[in-house]
């Protein structure tokens, strides 16, 4: 496919304007710093100016534009007020996406952290700790799309009597059961999608938590052991409280990542069978159905939901310092 310069001229013009504005800001900063001494605050502002400019152009501007579009119709021209937000709270499909998103937000961070914590506690003192953690970390090497394709084959279904190509149905048939359409029946299909997300993220949690557990002073655990504490008591009363900051980081990171869940749903079910989430519904409304206003409203809702989590994470990191 050839590149049509004439057709892309407006976009190229915007690009050159942005590059020119950024270059001008950098040149002004260099001139200001060269002409003489500047107060510390002034110098800090000048050095931050390019980043602030890029932040305004790449984040603040599109964010305000999305907010404005959320009050418009499908074409993004006519003003409809709060109709798009009313649609989110009344449309069955949108409510299903909201319900599924809340299910993901509750289960994925909890399950991922639990699996990572148990695995880290089991291998942290092992001679093969590095190898064991590497094996669990391997799923993170592939993309969410790749992980979705892998688990789609795991859940693959063929009618009874046919050769099963899905690992899960092969096991079911081997034990005398009937093959199941795991990704069709709601609401359990949402749980099977969540398993894919947990599989990809558990390694991240295990690596961080293993490092935190290894950092717990041995003197504390040895003293507790001499006082007659069992391994379970040592874990719950000494190890777990000592790694609480790392646990919080893992949970919040997984929480934020879960809000953006899109690839797994797109790859495995395409949002069918009541498996849609807010991020996927936003994509569908804006790009598949041409409902720009509804897609923008869903994007704003996602932003509103994730903002308290980000604020809490920043405050927690500041307290940890």
Secondary structure, DSSP 8 states (H G I E B T S, - for coil): ----TTTTHHHHHHHHHHHHHHHHHHHHHHHHHHHS---HHHHHHHHHHHHHHHHIIIIIHHHHHHHHHTTB-TTS-SB-TTHHHHHHHH-HHHHHHHHHHHHHHHHHHHHHHHHHHHHHHHHTTSTTHHHHHHHHHGGGGS-HHHHHHHHHHHT----TTS---SHHHHHHHHTT-----TTTSTTHHHHHHHHHHHHHHHHHHHHHHHHHHHTS-HHHHHHHHHTT--HHHHIIIIIHHHTHHHHHHHHHHHHHHHHT--HHHHHHTTTTTTT--HHHHHHIIIIIS--HHHHHHHHHHHHHHHHHHHHHHHHHHHHH-
